[in-house]
Amino acid sequence: MIIFIVFLIIGMLFFILMMYRNGLENNLTKHTFTFEHLPKSFSPLKIFFISDIHRRVISSSLLEQVQNSIDLVIIGGDLSESGVPQKRIEENIKMLQNIAPTYFVFGNNDYEIGKENLEKWLKKYHVILLNNTSKSLTTNSGETIYLIGVEDMSEEKDRLDLALDNVPQKAFKLLISHNPDIYQKVEKQDEIALILSGHQHGGQIRLFGYGLYKKGKVHRLKKSILLISNGYGTSGLPLRLGAPAEAHYIEIRNKLEYK
């Protein structure tokens, strides 16, 4: 009986260690999306998307996989949370900003460190905050696309209507929202090509294929394509099972290139 208990404890410790190591993985998930209405001078548009960093230190080995090949960095919220040292947050911001121009939307945990504090650090490192606003990007040939970002949906802070103000209806639009539930507020006539989100951690710990949330994936829906990331960090316990930690390399191309 004692031997059985010892082996049971050893097995449990090994299982916890495995989940801890899973939470520190540096998986880079790659996607290619094609759209007929993407201006040709933007094709291909290369994006590094990372969400739900929380307490993690971004690994240089992850960033080395995309160094010198990225047009934009997008942080999909939960860059931080209560108790994360300021120095760690700043170092993560600096590492991302060194790759390419960086854009950010708030996640629910970001408010825990004080909205004004985080905005100050973002401004210091020239990160562009998409806070119920849009940002136009224009190539030398004069073609334009729009990045649209909404504040987190907690406490009904999101205002997609404001973010879409002054954005031409027929323009190519990419929407960033920490919470994927923003899809329910998107209308078909908004003509948003792609939505980038996180928040759910893929359930973080999935047993027998089940978790609190579904595993992150790409959803090709009627109103838009929706990418939900498993996220890079963890909340609560620093453990993962069945929902690998990930960041994303995204290529967006003009569909006519393939014809």
C-alpha positions in Angstrom: 0.0 0.0 0.0 2.8 2.4 0.9 4.6 1.6 -2.4 1.4 2.3 -4.3 1.0 5.7 -2.6 4.6 6.6 -3.3 4.2 5.8 -7.0 0.9 7.7 -7.1 2.6 10.8 -5.6 5.5 10.5 -8.1 3.1 10.1 -11.0 1.1 13.2 -9.9 4.3 15.3 -9.5 5.5 14.1 -13.0 2.1 15.0 -14.5 2.2 18.5 -12.9 5.8 19.1 -14.1 4.7 18.1 -17.6 1.8 20.6 -17.5 4.2 23.3 -16.2 6.6 22.6 -19.1 3.7 22.7 -21.6 2.9 26.2 -20.3 6.4 27.3 -21.3 6.3 26.1 -24.9 7.1 28.5 -27.7 4.9 27.2 -30.5 4.6 29.4 -33.6 1.4 28.6 -35.4 1.4 29.6 -39.1 -1.6 30.7 -41.2 -2.1 32.0 -44.7 -5.3 33.8 -45.6 -6.3 35.0 -49.0 -8.8 37.8 -49.9 -9.8 39.2 -53.3 -10.2 42.7 -51.9 -6.7 43.0 -50.2 -4.9 45.7 -52.1 -2.2 44.1 -54.2 0.6 46.3 -52.9 0.0 44.8 -49.4 0.3 41.3 -50.6 1.8 39.5 -48.7 1.1 41.3 -45.4 3.1 39.5 -42.7 1.9 39.7 -39.1 3.2 38.4 -35.8 0.2 38.0 -33.4 0.6 37.3 -29.7 -2.1 37.3 -27.0 -2.4 36.6 -23.3 1.2 37.0 -22.3 0.3 37.5 -18.7 3.3 36.7 -16.5 5.5 35.1 -19.1 8.8 36.5 -20.4 8.7 36.3 -24.2 11.4 34.0 -25.4 14.0 35.2 -27.7 13.9 31.8 -29.4 10.3 32.5 -30.4 11.0 35.9 -31.8 14.1 34.6 -33.7 11.6 32.6 -35.8 10.1 35.8 -37.2 12.9 38.3 -37.0 13.3 40.4 -40.2 10.2 38.9 -41.8 7.4 40.8 -40.2 5.5 43.9 -41.3 3.4 44.3 -38.1 3.2 43.0 -34.5 -0.2 42.8 -32.9 -0.7 42.3 -29.2 -4.2 40.9 -28.6 -4.6 42.0 -25.0 -3.6 40.6 -21.5 0.0 41.8 -21.9 0.0 41.9 -18.1 -1.9 41.3 -15.0 -1.7 42.2 -11.3 1.6 41.3 -9.7 3.7 41.3 -12.9 6.9 43.4 -12.4 7.0 46.6 -14.4 10.5 45.7 -15.7 9.1 42.5 -17.2 6.3 44.2 -18.9 8.6 46.8 -20.4 11.1 44.2 -21.6 8.3 42.3 -23.3 7.1 45.5 -25.0 10.7 46.4 -26.1 11.3 43.0 -27.6 8.1 43.1 -29.7 8.6 46.7 -30.8 12.1 45.8 -32.0 10.6 43.5 -34.6 8.2 45.8 -36.4 5.6 48.5 -35.7 3.4 47.3 -32.9 -0.3 47.6 -32.1 -2.2 46.8 -28.9 -5.7 46.3 -27.6 -6.6 46.0 -24.0 -7.6 42.7 -22.4 -9.5 42.2 -19.2 -6.4 41.5 -17.0 -4.5 44.6 -18.3 -6.7 46.9 -16.2 -5.4 45.3 -13.0 -2.1 47.2 -13.2 -3.9 50.5 -14.0 -4.9 51.6 -17.4 -2.9 54.9 -17.3 0.3 53.0 -16.2 0.1 50.6 -19.1 -0.7 53.4 -21.6 2.3 55.3 -20.4 4.6 52.3 -21.1 3.0 51.7 -24.5 3.6 55.4 -25.4 7.2 55.3 -24.2 8.0 52.5 -26.7 5.8 53.8 -29.5 3.2 51.1 -29.4 0.0 52.2 -31.1 -3.1 51.7 -28.9 -6.2 50.7 -30.8 -8.8 51.7 -28.2 -12.1 51.7 -30.0 -10.3 53.3 -32.8 -8.8 52.5 -36.2 -5.5 53.1 -37.9 -5.0 53.3 -41.6 -1.9 51.9 -43.3 -0.9 53.2 -46.7 1.7 51.9 -49.2 3.8 54.0 -51.5 1.4 53.2 -54.3 -1.4 54.9 -52.3 -3.4 51.8 -51.4 -4.8 51.6 -47.9 -6.1 49.1 -45.3 -7.4 49.6 -41.8 -6.6 48.0 -38.5 -9.5 48.3 -36.1 -9.3 47.7 -32.4 -11.8 47.6 -29.6 -11.3 47.9 -25.9 -12.0 44.8 -23.8 -15.6 43.7 -23.6 -15.6 43.5 -19.8 -17.8 46.1 -18.3 -19.0 46.9 -21.9 -16.0 49.0 -22.7 -16.0 47.9 -26.4 -17.4 50.3 -29.0 -17.1 48.7 -32.4 -19.3 51.5 -33.8 -16.7 54.1 -32.8 -13.9 52.0 -34.1 -15.6 51.8 -37.5 -16.2 55.6 -37.7 -14.5 57.2 -40.7 -13.5 53.7 -42.1 -14.8 53.3 -45.7 -17.2 50.4 -46.0 -15.4 48.8 -48.9 -11.9 49.1 -47.3 -10.0 46.0 -46.3 -10.4 45.7 -42.5 -8.7 43.6 -39.9 -10.3 43.7 -36.4 -8.4 43.0 -33.2 -10.5 42.2 -30.0 -9.2 40.4 -27.0 -12.5 38.7 -26.5 -13.7 36.6 -29.5 -17.3 37.3 -28.5 -17.0 40.5 -30.5 -18.0 38.4 -33.4 -21.6 38.6 -32.2 -21.5 42.4 -32.6 -20.1 42.3 -36.1 -22.6 42.8 -39.0 -22.2 41.4 -42.4 -22.2 44.9 -43.9 -19.2 45.8 -41.8 -17.2 43.7 -44.3 -14.4 42.8 -41.8 -12.1 40.3 -43.4 -10.4 38.9 -40.4 -10.8 39.0 -36.6 -7.8 38.3 -34.2 -8.6 37.4 -30.6 -7.5 35.3 -27.6 -8.8 35.5 -24.0 -10.0 31.9 -23.7 -6.5 30.1 -23.5 -8.0 27.2 -25.3 -9.4 26.1 -22.0 -5.8 26.0 -20.7 -6.2 22.6 -19.1 -8.2 20.1 -21.1 -9.0 16.6 -19.8 -10.1 14.0 -22.2 -10.6 16.7 -24.9 -12.8 18.9 -22.7 -12.0 22.3 -21.1 -13.8 25.4 -19.9 -13.4 26.8 -23.5 -12.8 25.2 -26.9 -9.3 24.8 -28.2 -8.1 27.8 -30.2 -8.5 27.6 -33.9 -9.5 29.4 -37.1 -13.3 29.7 -37.6 -14.4 30.5 -41.1 -17.8 32.0 -40.4 -20.5 33.8 -42.4 -19.6 37.4 -41.3 -15.8 37.1 -41.1 -12.9 34.7 -40.4 -12.2 34.5 -36.7 -8.9 33.4 -35.3 -9.0 32.5 -31.6 -5.5 31.9 -30.1 -4.7 29.5 -27.2 -2.6 32.4 -26.0 1.1 32.5 -25.0 0.8 32.7 -21.2 -1.5 31.4 -18.5 -3.7 32.8 -15.8 -4.1 31.3 -12.4 -2.0 28.1 -12.3 1.0 28.3 -14.7 -0.1 24.9 -16.2 -1.3 23.8 -19.6 -2.7 20.5 -20.9 -4.1 19.9 -24.4 -4.1 23.6 -25.3 -0.5 24.4 -26.4 0.9 27.8 -25.7 1.2 29.6 -29.0 1.9 32.8 -30.9 1.1 33.2 -34.6 2.7 34.0 -37.9 0.0 35.3 -40.3 0.4 35.9 -44.0 -2.4 37.7 -45.7 -2.4 37.6 -49.5 -4.4 38.8 -52.5 -6.4 35.8 -53.7 -5.8 36.7 -57.4 -2.1 35.8 -56.9 -3.1 32.2 -56.9 -5.1 32.4 -60.2 
